[in-house]
Amino acid sequence: MAALRQSRELAGNYGTAEKAQSAEEPRFLGYDSYGYKLVDAEKRGIDALMGYTVADGRMKAKMPLESLFAPGTI
């Protein structure tokens, strides 16, 4: 995670058009889509995916969201 965060910081040094666009995204989305954290919309999406997977018989039951990620990453 530290390497991903550092790469994001360094990426800001390149591309003026991309930099301007990425600065506007949080205003439209309501959150930073590159923030390396799960927001409510993403949590709902993962929960729905697990629900479909359970309904399809590929999983026995939904798993706690925290169990899907390495400790300290969400």
C-alpha positions in Angstrom: 0.0 0.0 0.0 2.9 2.4 0.8 4.3 1.8 -2.7 0.9 2.5 -4.3 0.5 5.7 -2.3 4.0 6.8 -3.2 3.4 6.1 -6.9 0.2 8.1 -6.8 2.1 11.1 -5.3 4.8 10.8 -7.9 2.3 10.5 -10.8 1.1 14.0 -10.0 4.4 15.3 -11.5 3.4 14.2 -15.0 0.7 15.3 -17.5 -1.1 18.6 -17.0 -4.4 17.6 -18.7 -4.6 14.4 -16.6 -3.7 16.3 -13.5 -6.5 18.9 -14.1 -9.0 16.1 -14.8 -8.1 14.1 -11.7 -8.5 17.2 -9.6 -12.1 17.6 -10.8 -13.2 13.9 -10.3 -13.8 14.1 -6.5 -16.1 17.0 -7.0 -18.3 15.0 -9.4 -18.0 11.7 -7.7 -18.3 13.0 -4.2 -15.1 11.1 -3.1 -11.6 10.4 -4.3 -11.8 7.4 -6.5 -8.0 6.9 -6.2 -7.9 7.1 -2.4 -7.0 3.5 -1.8 -9.9 3.1 0.6 -13.4 1.6 0.4 -16.2 4.0 0.3 -19.8 3.1 0.9 -20.6 2.7 -2.8 -17.7 0.2 -3.2 -18.8 -1.7 -0.1 -22.3 -2.0 -1.4 -20.9 -3.3 -4.8 -18.8 -5.9 -3.1 -21.7 -7.0 -0.9 -24.0 -7.3 -3.9 -21.4 -9.3 -5.8 -21.1 -11.7 -2.9 -24.9 -11.9 -2.8 -25.1 -12.9 -6.4 -22.3 -15.4 -5.9 -24.1 -17.0 -3.0 -27.4 -17.1 -5.0 -25.5 -18.7 -7.9 -24.2 -21.4 -5.5 -20.5 -20.5 -5.9 -20.2 -19.4 -2.2 -21.9 -20.9 0.8 -22.4 -17.5 2.5 -21.3 -13.9 2.4 -18.0 -13.2 4.0 -17.2 -10.2 6.3 -15.8 -7.5 4.1 -12.7 -7.1 6.3 -11.8 -10.8 5.7 -11.4 -10.1 2.0 -8.5 -7.7 2.4 -5.1 -7.8 4.1 -5.1 -6.2 7.6 -4.6 -2.5 7.6 -5.4 -2.0 3.9 -9.0 -0.9 4.2 
